[in-house]
Amino acid sequence: MKLSDIRATLQEIRVSPVKTLGQNFLHDQNLARWIVDQAEIIPDDYVVEIGPGLGALTELLLEEGARVLAIEKDTRLANFLHERLNHQRLEVLNMDALKFDARVLFSRRRVKLLGNLPYNISSALLLKFIEYPSPISLWLLLLQREVGHRLSASPSTHDYGSLTLCVQLHHRVQYLRTISPTVFFPRPEVDSALIKITPRDPLELPARDDELLMKLIRRGFSQRRKQLQGLLRAYVSDWNAAAASLDFNPKARAEELSLNQWIGLTNYIAPAVHAQSDALGDELFPVVDKLDRILRHAVRSEVHGDNLRHRAVHILIFNQRGELYLQQRSRCKDRHPLLWDSSAAGHVMAGEGYDEAAKRELEEELGINVPLKKVLKLSASPQTGQEFIWLYRGEIRGNPIPNGSEIEAGAFHPLAVVNCWITGRPEDFAPGFIECWKAYQKKARDSEIVI
Ligand code: SAM
């Protein structure tokens, strides 16, 4: 839309731009097209646009063939956009984007997020939609230049800080260009920046405990001018040895450490994830016959390598809203690394019963101890990886504390989201979970009770 069209439209629909909603409308059509070009839209794309306003970017996205979900808080603009574009590939949601449940997007194949964000909440919106794990494969955001610099900063610069590392831990950030206030109506007081964010390959950076890493980073940047050696004394007892082994100056301040050095420092003080999983290789499992009677015991590598029948437990944990907690399996698992799975799951060990194993796995993986109800048993089959599986369920208040060395990530999901996600992207899930979930739902339907 040209500047004259924007003025005329606003007059016609009786809207004067609201500062608290960051209503600065883009009127440079060449720039709008260039921005949309950076999203490299293909017709299969599902684009979520935050704050479409009068549709400067929306109509170009539709022209490129994308399906667009436009989330607009201002009812007058949402209604206008719906009527003006009236397109079968456009859905306009009139709501606060901060309240949108981004997990529903897991059921879509290729999701991109684009927005000329309202300034006053741009960081909050960014952090909400960038939360890891995320179904989004590309973020293209217009936000304040200063925030753009902080997101894309390099070590030893003024802008480099905990926001930089928090975002760069799972994403790559590109500062595409600075954008002048003159391209908006009304003109904002500051420059903007166009930022492109893409997810990192989860295997690109070394395995680590993200929670511990972020704790170190926050502490390290809590007093930027101070040396890390004093700030992190409680965590790192032999600071000089750590600095020598990770190749940084023992007098370094937080901004001098690269992301890789922060990860190195985390792994220096945490038990190494790989060493732990290697140690698990010697665990003994009962090998069973087709009626689940114990024949003998064997080590994990033999049981999995020779496809022997063995025993496992899966636990489904629900919160008070009835949402299911899904875990993403650790990258170090010998089977199905990084796929999504039951809330907790694991093998029954030698000398252990199913109930004992369920209680232990729940504590080890999620740090919780709640009463568990036995729901159903699945027979060993190729779909379960030759495991006899007892499925349990439990409920908790609050959130589990996932064990970073066992689990990559985890989150609660509404059941409708879980079902759409399994239908849309079955390859994201461990086959054992799909079998358990199918059987669980069937039992819930057949017994017509909440189990
Ligand atoms: N995309 C349009 C453009 O480029 O011309 C408008 C961008 S304007 C900077 C920001 C838009 O976000 C406005 O339409 C505003 O009403 C909308 N908005 C503000 N807060 C919002 C929120 N919490 N959720 C959704 N939209 C919001």
Boltz pocket constraint, residues with backbone or C-beta under 6 A from the ligand:
constraints:
  - pocket:
      binder: B
      contacts: [[A, 20], [A, 21], [A, 22], [A, 23], [A, 24], [A, 25], [A, 26], [A, 27], [A, 50], [A, 51], [A, 52], [A, 53], [A, 54], [A, 55], [A, 56], [A, 57], [A, 71], [A, 72], [A, 73], [A, 74], [A, 77], [A, 95], [A, 96], [A, 97], [A, 98], [A, 115], [A, 116], [A, 117], [A, 118], [A, 119], [A, 121]]
      max_distance: 6.0
